[in-house]
Amino acid sequence: MAGTAHSYAYLGRSAADPAHRRVGLQTSGGVTVAGPAAHPRFFTGFLAAAEPAAAGLLAVANVAQARYFQPQVAALRDPVVTCNGDRLRFESFSGCCGVYARLDVLSEALDGEVLDRGTTNVDVNGPLREALARIGGADPLHLAVGPDELAVTTLDGPVVEKKVPLPERWLRGFAEVQVIAAGFDQRAELPATEALRFLRSLPGGARAGGALWAVPAGRSLRLAARPVPGAVSLPGPQRLEALRPLLRHAGALRVYGPVVGAASLPVASAWELELRGMRLLLTLSPEPRRGFSGEGAVLDALAGDQVEADADLVGALLAFEPRVEVDLLAERSGLPAARVRAALGQLGTAGRVGFDVAEAAYFHRELPYDAARVERMNPRLGGARALVAAGAVHLDGDLATVVVDDRAHRVRFLADGTAACTCPWWARYRRSRGRCKHVLAAEMARGGEPAVPGGKAEATTGGGQ
């Protein structure tokens, strides 16, 4: 899929000193509370324990360079870091668009000075990765996010530049994953010993190719070839390999996913290691060959004109909070809480908020790409709007007829709030990839609201687009 070249410009290279347990991360562009910044400085101080902290940073960097479907070394895309004041969040996406990684360094692991709040890219290079792998010991790790004051005052412009291709499906994946995660609940929690046993028992290589399900069994999980109520989808278990180096530092493993039934096909899931003052999260797409970019979860949030206006208002009130409080935003904006939640879903499609499954809450961050492109990268939405504009939708109670090229498709709105279509796309995918353009068009013509607002729903059968 077509993409664009994203340019990074750094005042120097990020570097690590294993002997003295020091890591300095250079920044390129981003947004702070005060507005855009070329080389923001967010934090200088210590992380609680050197070895797990370095391993967590390396895990996020490794996912950024990995391709889990048709494995090969991918173009290294520099991770995103957000300082929310009381924590640092490091995020990356795999080159194949099927794995999202995030390391949350929480307040209890930070001892230093927060210089600013905001989001930026951080330089990750080969020597830094090698040095991170050599950092050990339980003593604190000194970390600086942003150039030191000497570099800012003595270097004239950027000295390190990178141009990295960002495919549109990668950008779409970042927008989709947090909308999908907002429908997750915690399904299991394993203590450290059981987490170690379970993750080490996972098949690898060719044996890991099929769809598996993790079924709660006492204080642990067992693998199953078929879904059962309460199970968590685990497609491509080899994609959890980034967790392995941190297993001996883990306090627990928590697993998140949607409700599934006995007829469910694989769905997305999230796997979180609890560390000392940190959390490392991996979110997996429904299939190794199926990236998040085609899931269609953002379509509901993009469909309504009222939601777009509400998102503009709510977005202006965000200030890089670690936890976005819906009731507080409702009070400040004058909007009902339900409309604030819908606005946050819209902001999520533009990369302006992420979703933390551990706290079941959104957090503010700003991804370094043009948010307006997200809507353009969803052709079903454009197709639906074109059908409405052309007068191709005819409503008759709970039925709608959508005429495309002299062929009529029937959309039926059901009593449970869902909708179904007679088109071949709907017959193949059902709700597993969002709505078809005919359902979207019928909902727009009906009043602009989707049949089922974004949120938690049972996983359904179907493939993907």
VEXTORFI-888302 format. One record per residue (C-alpha): residue in three letters; x, y, z. Coordinates in steps of 0.1 Angstrom, whole numbers, padded with zeros to 4 digits. Layout:
% residues N
+------+-------+-------+-------+
: code :    xx :    yy :    zz :
+------+-------+-------+-------+
:  ala :     X :     Y :     Z :
...
+------+-------+-------+-------+
This chain:
% residues 465
+------+-------+-------+-------+
: code :    xx :    yy :    zz :
+------+-------+-------+-------+
:  met :  0000 :  0000 :  0000 :
:  ala :  0012 :  0035 : -0008 :
:  gly :  0028 :  0055 :  0020 :
:  thr :  0049 :  0085 :  0027 :
:  ala :  0084 :  0092 :  0039 :
:  his :  0086 :  0104 :  0074 :
:  ser :  0117 :  0125 :  0082 :
:  tyr :  0135 :  0124 :  0115 :
:  ala :  0160 :  0151 :  0124 :
:  tyr :  0181 :  0147 :  0156 :
:  leu :  0207 :  0168 :  0173 :
:  gly :  0228 :  0137 :  0178 :
:  arg :  0225 :  0099 :  0181 :
:  ser :  0209 :  0082 :  0210 :
:  ala :  0235 :  0063 :  0230 :
:  ala :  0238 :  0040 :  0260 :
:  asp :  0267 :  0034 :  0284 :
:  pro :  0263 : -0001 :  0299 :
:  ala :  0292 :  0004 :  0324 :
:  his :  0276 :  0034 :  0340 :
:  arg :  0240 :  0024 :  0333 :
:  arg :  0231 :  0055 :  0313 :
:  val :  0208 :  0059 :  0283 :
:  gly :  0204 :  0092 :  0264 :
:  leu :  0175 :  0093 :  0239 :
:  gln :  0175 :  0120 :  0212 :
:  thr :  0142 :  0135 :  0201 :
:  ser :  0129 :  0146 :  0168 :
:  gly :  0098 :  0168 :  0164 :
:  gly :  0066 :  0164 :  0183 :
:  val :  0041 :  0183 :  0204 :
:  thr :  0043 :  0196 :  0239 :
:  val :  0018 :  0214 :  0261 :
:  ala :  0030 :  0247 :  0246 :
:  gly :  0028 :  0235 :  0210 :
:  pro :  0051 :  0220 :  0184 :
:  ala :  0088 :  0215 :  0194 :
:  ala :  0117 :  0205 :  0172 :
:  his :  0137 :  0186 :  0200 :
:  pro :  0116 :  0185 :  0231 :
:  arg :  0131 :  0175 :  0265 :
:  phe :  0108 :  0155 :  0287 :
:  phe :  0127 :  0138 :  0315 :
:  thr :  0161 :  0134 :  0331 :
:  gly :  0167 :  0111 :  0361 :
:  phe :  0166 :  0074 :  0370 :
:  leu :  0145 :  0044 :  0363 :
:  ala :  0141 :  0019 :  0392 :
:  ala :  0161 : -0010 :  0379 :
:  ala :  0186 : -0010 :  0350 :
:  glu :  0182 : -0045 :  0336 :
:  pro :  0144 : -0047 :  0332 :
:  ala :  0142 : -0011 :  0321 :
:  ala :  0168 : -0016 :  0294 :
:  ala :  0151 : -0049 :  0283 :
:  gly :  0117 : -0031 :  0281 :
:  leu :  0131 : -0003 :  0260 :
:  leu :  0148 : -0029 :  0238 :
:  ala :  0116 : -0049 :  0234 :
:  val :  0097 : -0019 :  0221 :
:  ala :  0126 : -0012 :  0196 :
:  asn :  0127 : -0049 :  0185 :
:  val :  0089 : -0048 :  0177 :
:  ala :  0095 : -0017 :  0156 :
:  gln :  0120 : -0036 :  0135 :
:  ala :  0102 : -0069 :  0133 :
:  arg :  0079 : -0085 :  0106 :
:  tyr :  0060 : -0114 :  0121 :
:  phe :  0043 : -0123 :  0088 :
:  gln :  0068 : -0133 :  0061 :
:  pro :  0096 : -0125 :  0085 :
:  gln :  0124 : -0103 :  0074 :
:  val :  0142 : -0073 :  0089 :
:  ala :  0119 : -0043 :  0084 :
:  ala :  0128 : -0007 :  0081 :
:  leu :  0135 :  0006 :  0116 :
:  arg :  0109 :  0031 :  0125 :
:  asp :  0118 :  0051 :  0156 :
:  pro :  0094 :  0045 :  0185 :
:  val :  0071 :  0072 :  0199 :
:  val :  0075 :  0084 :  0235 :
:  thr :  0049 :  0104 :  0255 :
:  cys :  0055 :  0120 :  0288 :
:  asn :  0022 :  0123 :  0307 :
:  gly :  0038 :  0139 :  0337 :
:  asp :  0036 :  0110 :  0361 :
:  arg :  0048 :  0084 :  0335 :
:  leu :  0066 :  0077 :  0303 :
:  arg :  0050 :  0057 :  0275 :
:  phe :  0071 :  0042 :  0247 :
:  glu :  0051 :  0029 :  0217 :
:  ser :  0059 :  0011 :  0185 :
:  phe :  0043 : -0009 :  0157 :
:  ser :  0057 : -0039 :  0139 :
:  gly :  0065 : -0036 :  0102 :
:  cys :  0038 : -0061 :  0093 :
:  cys :  0012 : -0041 :  0112 :
:  gly :  0002 : -0070 :  0133 :
:  val :  0018 : -0062 :  0167 :
:  tyr :  0015 : -0031 :  0188 :
:  ala :  0040 : -0027 :  0217 :
:  arg :  0040 : -0002 :  0246 :
:  leu :  0062 :  0001 :  0276 :
:  asp :  0046 :  0022 :  0304 :
:  val :  0072 :  0035 :  0330 :
:  leu :  0051 :  0045 :  0359 :
:  ser :  0057 :  0070 :  0387 :
:  glu :  0070 :  0045 :  0412 :
:  ala :  0098 :  0037 :  0388 :
:  leu :  0108 :  0073 :  0380 :
:  asp :  0131 :  0094 :  0402 :
:  gly :  0141 :  0126 :  0384 :
:  glu :  0128 :  0158 :  0368 :
:  val :  0099 :  0160 :  0344 :
:  leu :  0109 :  0188 :  0321 :
:  asp :  0078 :  0189 :  0299 :
:  arg :  0048 :  0169 :  0288 :
:  gly :  0041 :  0158 :  0252 :
:  thr :  0049 :  0133 :  0224 :
:  thr :  0080 :  0129 :  0202 :
:  asn :  0100 :  0103 :  0183 :
:  val :  0132 :  0090 :  0198 :
:  asp :  0162 :  0079 :  0179 :
:  val :  0169 :  0041 :  0179 :
:  asn :  0200 :  0029 :  0162 :
:  gly :  0221 : -0003 :  0160 :
:  pro :  0247 :  0007 :  0185 :
:  leu :  0220 :  0017 :  0210 :
:  arg :  0202 : -0016 :  0206 :
:  glu :  0235 : -0035 :  0212 :
:  ala :  0243 : -0014 :  0243 :
:  leu :  0208 : -0018 :  0258 :
:  ala :  0213 : -0056 :  0255 :
:  arg :  0244 : -0054 :  0276 :
:  ile :  0229 : -0034 :  0305 :
:  gly :  0224 : -0055 :  0336 :
:  gly :  0221 : -0053 :  0373 :
:  ala :  0195 : -0041 :  0398 :
:  asp :  0208 : -0006 :  0403 :
:  pro :  0189 :  0023 :  0388 :
:  leu :  0193 :  0033 :  0351 :
:  his :  0199 :  0069 :  0343 :
:  leu :  0177 :  0080 :  0315 :
:  ala :  0175 :  0113 :  0296 :
:  val :  0146 :  0118 :  0271 :
:  gly :  0157 :  0147 :  0249 :
:  pro :  0191 :  0165 :  0242 :
:  asp :  0209 :  0180 :  0271 :
:  glu :  0212 :  0217 :  0274 :
:  leu :  0247 :  0218 :  0260 :
:  ala :  0236 :  0202 :  0228 :
:  val :  0207 :  0226 :  0224 :
:  thr :  0229 :  0256 :  0228 :
:  thr :  0260 :  0246 :  0209 :
:  leu :  0248 :  0225 :  0179 :
:  asp :  0235 :  0244 :  0149 :
:  gly :  0206 :  0224 :  0136 :
:  pro :  0202 :  0187 :  0132 :
:  val :  0233 :  0165 :  0128 :
:  val :  0215 :  0132 :  0123 :
:  glu :  0188 :  0128 :  0097 :
:  lys :  0167 :  0098 :  0087 :
:  lys :  0140 :  0093 :  0061 :
:  val :  0118 :  0062 :  0069 :
:  pro :  0089 :  0050 :  0047 :
:  leu :  0057 :  0049 :  0067 :
:  pro :  0032 :  0028 :  0047 :
:  glu : -0004 :  0038 :  0050 :
:  arg : -0014 :  0005 :  0065 :
:  trp :  0010 :  0011 :  0093 :
:  leu : -0005 :  0045 :  0100 :
:  arg : -0040 :  0030 :  0098 :
:  gly : -0030 :  0002 :  0122 :
:  phe : -0020 :  0028 :  0149 :
:  ala : -0054 :  0044 :  0145 :
:  glu : -0073 :  0011 :  0147 :
:  val : -0055 : -0006 :  0176 :
:  gln : -0067 :  0017 :  0204 :
:  val : -0103 :  0017 :  0191 :
:  ile : -0102 : -0021 :  0192 :
:  ala : -0086 : -0022 :  0226 :
:  ala : -0113 :  0000 :  0241 :
:  gly : -0136 : -0031 :  0237 :
:  phe : -0113 : -0054 :  0258 :
:  asp : -0118 : -0066 :  0294 :
:  gln : -0093 : -0084 :  0315 :
:  arg : -0098 : -0122 :  0310 :
:  ala : -0070 : -0137 :  0331 :
:  glu : -0042 : -0128 :  0355 :
:  leu : -0013 : -0152 :  0361 :
:  pro :  0012 : -0150 :  0389 :
:  ala :  0049 : -0149 :  0379 :
:  thr :  0056 : -0186 :  0381 :
:  glu :  0026 : -0195 :  0361 :
:  ala :  0033 : -0167 :  0336 :
:  leu :  0068 : -0181 :  0331 :
:  arg :  0055 : -0216 :  0326 :
:  phe :  0028 : -0207 :  0302 :
:  leu :  0049 : -0184 :  0280 :
:  arg :  0078 : -0208 :  0278 :
:  ser :  0054 : -0236 :  0268 :
:  leu :  0041 : -0217 :  0237 :
:  pro :  0049 : -0234 :  0204 :
:  gly :  0073 : -0216 :  0180 :
:  gly :  0082 : -0219 :  0143 :
:  ala :  0059 : -0240 :  0121 :
:  arg :  0040 : -0253 :  0151 :
:  ala :  0028 : -0218 :  0159 :
:  gly :  0011 : -0212 :  0126 :
:  gly : -0024 : -0222 :  0135 :
:  ala : -0050 : -0203 :  0156 :
:  leu : -0048 : -0212 :  0193 :
:  trp : -0070 : -0201 :  0223 :
:  ala : -0058 : -0195 :  0258 :
:  val : -0084 : -0209 :  0283 :
:  pro : -0083 : -0199 :  0320 :
:  ala : -0076 : -0229 :  0341 :
:  gly : -0072 : -0221 :  0378 :
:  arg : -0043 : -0197 :  0383 :
:  ser : -0030 : -0204 :  0348 :
:  leu : -0040 : -0208 :  0312 :
:  arg : -0042 : -0239 :  0290 :
:  leu : -0040 : -0239 :  0252 :
:  ala : -0069 : -0251 :  0231 :
:  ala : -0075 : -0255 :  0194 :
:  arg : -0111 : -0243 :  0195 :
:  pro : -0127 : -0213 :  0212 :
:  val : -0149 : -0218 :  0243 :
:  pro : -0167 : -0191 :  0263 :
:  gly : -0141 : -0171 :  0284 :
:  ala : -0112 : -0180 :  0261 :
:  val : -0087 : -0155 :  0247 :
:  ser : -0076 : -0156 :  0211 :
:  leu : -0039 : -0163 :  0206 :
:  pro : -0031 : -0164 :  0169 :
:  gly :  0005 : -0167 :  0161 :
:  pro :  0019 : -0172 :  0197 :
:  gln :  0054 : -0166 :  0183 :
:  arg :  0045 : -0129 :  0182 :
:  leu :  0048 : -0128 :  0220 :
:  glu :  0085 : -0134 :  0218 :
:  ala :  0093 : -0098 :  0228 :
:  leu :  0081 : -0107 :  0263 :
:  arg :  0105 : -0136 :  0268 :
:  pro :  0136 : -0116 :  0279 :
:  leu :  0116 : -0100 :  0307 :
:  leu :  0100 : -0131 :  0321 :
:  arg :  0124 : -0134 :  0350 :
:  his :  0116 : -0098 :  0360 :
:  ala :  0078 : -0102 :  0357 :
:  gly :  0055 : -0100 :  0387 :
:  ala :  0024 : -0111 :  0368 :
:  leu :  0009 : -0116 :  0333 :
:  arg : -0025 : -0101 :  0325 :
:  val : -0045 : -0110 :  0294 :
:  tyr : -0072 : -0089 :  0278 :
:  gly : -0097 : -0095 :  0250 :
:  pro : -0133 : -0092 :  0239 :
:  val : -0161 : -0116 :  0248 :
:  val : -0159 : -0147 :  0226 :
:  gly : -0183 : -0176 :  0220 :
:  ala : -0179 : -0212 :  0208 :
:  ala : -0184 : -0200 :  0171 :
:  ser : -0159 : -0172 :  0172 :
:  leu : -0130 : -0169 :  0148 :
:  pro : -0097 : -0154 :  0160 :
:  val : -0098 : -0119 :  0173 :
:  ala : -0073 : -0094 :  0187 :
:  ser : -0059 : -0097 :  0222 :
:  ala : -0035 : -0079 :  0245 :
:  trp : -0008 : -0095 :  0267 :
:  glu :  0007 : -0074 :  0295 :
:  leu :  0037 : -0082 :  0317 :
:  glu :  0038 : -0064 :  0351 :
:  leu :  0073 : -0054 :  0360 :
:  arg :  0088 : -0033 :  0388 :
:  gly :  0071 :  0000 :  0383 :
:  met :  0065 : -0008 :  0346 :
:  arg :  0041 : -0026 :  0323 :
:  leu :  0051 : -0041 :  0289 :
:  leu :  0021 : -0046 :  0266 :
:  leu :  0018 : -0065 :  0233 :
:  thr : -0014 : -0063 :  0213 :
:  leu : -0018 : -0090 :  0186 :
:  ser : -0040 : -0087 :  0155 :
:  pro : -0065 : -0116 :  0148 :
:  glu : -0041 : -0134 :  0125 :
:  pro : -0003 : -0131 :  0118 :
:  arg : -0010 : -0124 :  0082 :
:  arg : -0037 : -0099 :  0090 :
:  gly : -0025 : -0065 :  0102 :
:  phe : -0046 : -0041 :  0122 :
:  ser : -0049 : -0017 :  0092 :
:  gly : -0080 : -0035 :  0077 :
:  glu : -0101 : -0041 :  0108 :
:  gly : -0125 : -0013 :  0102 :
:  ala : -0129 : -0004 :  0139 :
:  val : -0124 :  0033 :  0132 :
:  leu : -0153 :  0036 :  0108 :
:  asp : -0180 :  0042 :  0134 :
:  ala : -0160 :  0070 :  0150 :
:  leu : -0154 :  0087 :  0116 :
:  ala : -0189 :  0084 :  0103 :
:  gly : -0208 :  0111 :  0122 :
:  asp : -0206 :  0149 :  0116 :
:  gln : -0217 :  0156 :  0153 :
:  val : -0189 :  0134 :  0165 :
:  glu : -0163 :  0153 :  0145 :
:  ala : -0174 :  0187 :  0159 :
:  asp : -0174 :  0172 :  0194 :
:  ala : -0139 :  0158 :  0189 :
:  asp : -0126 :  0192 :  0179 :
:  leu : -0140 :  0206 :  0212 :
:  val : -0127 :  0178 :  0234 :
:  gly : -0093 :  0177 :  0217 :
:  ala : -0088 :  0214 :  0226 :
:  leu : -0092 :  0205 :  0262 :
:  leu : -0066 :  0177 :  0264 :
:  ala : -0032 :  0185 :  0280 :
:  phe : -0013 :  0152 :  0279 :
:  glu : -0031 :  0137 :  0309 :
:  pro : -0020 :  0102 :  0319 :
:  arg : -0057 :  0093 :  0323 :
:  val : -0084 :  0111 :  0305 :
:  glu : -0114 :  0116 :  0328 :
:  val : -0147 :  0115 :  0309 :
:  asp : -0167 :  0132 :  0336 :
:  leu : -0142 :  0161 :  0339 :
:  leu : -0142 :  0166 :  0301 :
:  ala : -0180 :  0165 :  0301 :
:  glu : -0181 :  0193 :  0327 :
:  arg : -0155 :  0214 :  0308 :
:  ser : -0170 :  0209 :  0274 :
:  gly : -0206 :  0210 :  0283 :
:  leu : -0212 :  0178 :  0265 :
:  pro : -0230 :  0147 :  0278 :
:  ala : -0206 :  0119 :  0289 :
:  ala : -0218 :  0097 :  0260 :
:  arg : -0208 :  0123 :  0235 :
:  val : -0174 :  0128 :  0251 :
:  arg : -0167 :  0090 :  0248 :
:  ala : -0177 :  0091 :  0212 :
:  ala : -0154 :  0121 :  0207 :
:  leu : -0125 :  0103 :  0223 :
:  gly : -0131 :  0074 :  0198 :
:  gln : -0129 :  0099 :  0170 :
:  leu : -0097 :  0114 :  0185 :
:  gly : -0083 :  0079 :  0187 :
:  thr : -0087 :  0074 :  0150 :
:  ala : -0064 :  0104 :  0145 :
:  gly : -0037 :  0091 :  0169 :
:  arg : -0045 :  0119 :  0194 :
:  val : -0054 :  0095 :  0222 :
:  gly : -0044 :  0059 :  0231 :
:  phe : -0062 :  0034 :  0252 :
:  asp : -0047 :  0018 :  0283 :
:  val : -0063 : -0016 :  0289 :
:  ala : -0048 : -0018 :  0324 :
:  glu : -0066 :  0013 :  0336 :
:  ala : -0095 :  0010 :  0311 :
:  ala : -0090 :  0046 :  0302 :
:  tyr : -0078 :  0068 :  0273 :
:  phe : -0046 :  0088 :  0276 :
:  his : -0035 :  0119 :  0255 :
:  arg : -0007 :  0117 :  0230 :
:  glu :  0000 :  0130 :  0195 :
:  leu :  0013 :  0107 :  0168 :
:  pro :  0036 :  0124 :  0143 :
:  tyr :  0015 :  0121 :  0112 :
:  asp : -0013 :  0140 :  0095 :
:  ala : -0045 :  0131 :  0112 :
:  ala : -0066 :  0142 :  0082 :
:  arg : -0051 :  0113 :  0062 :
:  val : -0068 :  0087 :  0085 :
:  glu : -0102 :  0094 :  0069 :
:  arg : -0088 :  0094 :  0034 :
:  met : -0072 :  0060 :  0042 :
:  asn : -0106 :  0044 :  0048 :
:  pro : -0122 :  0040 :  0013 :
:  arg : -0154 :  0024 :  0028 :
:  leu : -0162 :  0056 :  0045 :
:  gly : -0156 :  0077 :  0014 :
:  gly : -0177 :  0052 : -0006 :
:  ala : -0206 :  0054 :  0019 :
:  arg : -0206 :  0092 :  0018 :
:  ala : -0206 :  0092 : -0020 :
:  leu : -0236 :  0069 : -0020 :
:  val : -0256 :  0092 :  0003 :
:  ala : -0246 :  0123 : -0017 :
:  ala : -0258 :  0105 : -0049 :
:  gly : -0292 :  0097 : -0034 :
:  ala : -0285 :  0060 : -0037 :
:  val : -0300 :  0052 : -0002 :
:  his : -0338 :  0046 :  0001 :
:  leu : -0352 :  0041 :  0036 :
:  asp : -0383 :  0022 :  0045 :
:  gly : -0386 :  0017 :  0083 :
:  asp : -0360 : -0009 :  0094 :
:  leu : -0350 : -0016 :  0058 :
:  ala : -0328 :  0003 :  0035 :
:  thr : -0321 : -0002 : -0002 :
:  val : -0287 :  0009 : -0014 :
:  val : -0283 :  0010 : -0052 :
:  val : -0248 :  0006 : -0066 :
:  asp : -0243 :  0003 : -0104 :
:  asp : -0280 : -0007 : -0109 :
:  arg : -0276 : -0034 : -0083 :
:  ala : -0297 : -0032 : -0051 :
:  his : -0283 : -0042 : -0017 :
:  arg : -0307 : -0046 :  0012 :
:  val : -0297 : -0034 :  0046 :
:  arg : -0318 : -0045 :  0076 :
:  phe : -0316 : -0029 :  0110 :
:  leu : -0322 : -0055 :  0137 :
:  ala : -0339 : -0053 :  0171 :
:  asp : -0306 : -0059 :  0189 :
:  gly : -0292 : -0027 :  0174 :
:  thr : -0270 : -0044 :  0147 :
:  ala : -0274 : -0042 :  0110 :
:  ala : -0269 : -0067 :  0082 :
:  cys : -0265 : -0064 :  0044 :
:  thr : -0271 : -0087 :  0014 :
:  cys : -0238 : -0078 : -0003 :
:  pro : -0211 : -0104 : -0009 :
:  trp : -0186 : -0085 :  0014 :
:  trp : -0210 : -0087 :  0043 :
:  ala : -0216 : -0124 :  0037 :
:  arg : -0179 : -0130 :  0039 :
:  tyr : -0168 : -0108 :  0068 :
:  arg : -0200 : -0100 :  0088 :
:  arg : -0190 : -0077 :  0116 :
:  ser : -0154 : -0089 :  0120 :
:  arg : -0140 : -0061 :  0098 :
:  gly : -0164 : -0033 :  0106 :
:  arg : -0193 : -0023 :  0085 :
:  cys : -0196 : -0025 :  0047 :
:  lys : -0201 :  0007 :  0028 :
:  his : -0238 :  0000 :  0023 :
:  val : -0245 : -0003 :  0060 :
:  leu : -0225 :  0028 :  0067 :
:  ala : -0244 :  0047 :  0040 :
:  ala : -0278 :  0035 :  0054 :
:  glu : -0268 :  0046 :  0089 :
:  met : -0257 :  0080 :  0076 :
:  ala : -0290 :  0084 :  0057 :
:  arg : -0309 :  0073 :  0088 :
:  gly : -0295 :  0100 :  0110 :
:  gly : -0257 :  0098 :  0110 :
:  glu : -0253 :  0074 :  0140 :
:  pro : -0239 :  0039 :  0136 :
:  ala : -0262 :  0010 :  0145 :
:  val : -0239 : -0001 :  0173 :
:  pro : -0217 :  0026 :  0189 :
:  gly : -0180 :  0018 :  0195 :
:  gly : -0176 : -0003 :  0226 :
:  lys : -0177 : -0039 :  0239 :
:  ala : -0194 : -0065 :  0218 :
:  glu : -0191 : -0102 :  0214 :
:  ala : -0166 : -0113 :  0188 :
:  thr : -0183 : -0126 :  0157 :
:  thr : -0175 : -0151 :  0130 :
:  gly : -0160 : -0140 :  0098 :
:  gly : -0128 : -0134 :  0080 :
:  gly : -0111 : -0102 :  0071 :
:  gln : -0105 : -0077 :  0043 :
+------+-------+-------+-------+
